[in-house]
Amino acid sequence: MFVEIITPDRKVYSGEASVVTLPGVDGSFQVLNSHAALVSTLAKGELSADKETFQIEGGVVEVLNNRVLILAEGVNE
């Protein structure tokens, strides 16, 4: 699936991944290929897309048609 991580000032990551782990408000969760459509808020914490790892400051994720769009408030790499 195609993954993009975007902050208000730049695109942090863009690429393919087979699994994305996200810090949800109620706990972490994973998105795999062909996941159902989803919109969720994200808490501050660790986000990983395969072997890439980022510390985000919270945000929102949209999963639709095998695309994962993460709008993060901030990212510490």
C-alpha positions in Angstrom: 0.0 0.0 0.0 1.1 3.6 -0.6 1.9 5.6 2.6 2.4 9.4 2.9 3.3 11.3 6.1 2.7 15.0 5.8 3.2 17.8 8.3 2.0 21.4 8.0 5.3 22.4 6.5 6.6 19.4 4.5 6.2 15.9 3.2 8.1 13.6 5.6 7.7 10.2 4.0 6.2 8.8 0.8 6.5 5.2 -0.2 5.2 1.6 -0.2 4.7 -0.4 2.9 3.1 -3.7 3.8 2.2 -2.8 7.4 1.8 0.5 9.2 1.7 0.8 13.0 0.0 3.9 14.3 -0.3 5.4 17.8 -4.1 5.7 18.2 -5.7 7.7 21.0 -6.9 4.5 22.7 -3.8 2.5 21.9 -1.7 1.5 18.9 -3.2 -0.2 15.9 -2.0 -1.6 12.5 -3.1 -1.2 9.0 -2.4 -3.9 6.4 -2.9 -4.2 2.6 -6.5 -4.0 1.5 -7.6 -2.6 4.9 -11.2 -1.2 5.1 -11.7 2.5 4.8 -10.8 4.3 8.1 -10.4 7.8 9.5 -8.9 8.1 13.0 -7.2 10.6 15.3 -3.6 9.8 16.4 -1.9 10.4 19.7 1.7 11.4 20.3 3.9 8.4 19.8 5.8 6.0 17.5 4.6 5.5 13.9 6.3 2.8 11.8 5.9 1.9 8.1 7.8 -1.3 7.6 11.3 -0.5 8.8 10.9 3.3 8.8 10.1 4.7 12.3 9.0 8.2 13.2 7.9 10.0 16.4 4.8 12.0 15.7 3.1 14.7 17.8 -0.4 13.5 17.0 -2.6 14.0 14.0 -5.1 12.2 11.8 -4.9 9.1 9.5 -7.1 8.3 6.5 -7.0 4.8 4.9 -8.8 4.5 1.6 -8.2 2.3 -1.5 -4.9 0.9 -0.3 -3.5 4.4 0.5 -2.6 5.6 4.0 -2.5 9.4 4.4 -1.1 10.6 7.8 -1.5 14.3 8.6 0.8 14.7 11.5 1.0 17.8 13.7 4.8 17.3 13.9 7.4 14.7 13.3 10.7 14.0 15.1 12.8 11.6 13.0 
